[in-house]
Amino acid sequence: MRAYIFLETKPATSLQVVERIKRKVKEVIQADAIYGRYDAVIVIEAPSLESINEILYKVIEKDPNIIHTETSLVLESLSTSEAAKTS
């Protein structure tokens, strides 16, 4: 199961937050500080929804520089080759 976690961080802390999460969470497959509505996006892949919940509540949301999180769960994923076939 894959989840996209959008983070709002305290000013000037997004890079440190991303680096800290990448070190602490082995399920992270992508972590970026970004411009826009959110300050960072983390992509994690875990075996179950319970695992994602545990990562969110026990690790990510305990970071003192994170103000708000919003999580989107992947409904269905297409590989690059599958997407090319449909276009």
ABEGO torsion letter per residue (X at the ends): XBBBBBBBBBBGAAAAAAAAAAAABAABABBBBBBEABABBBBBBBABAAAAAAAAAAAAAABAABABBBBBBBABBBBAAAAAAAX
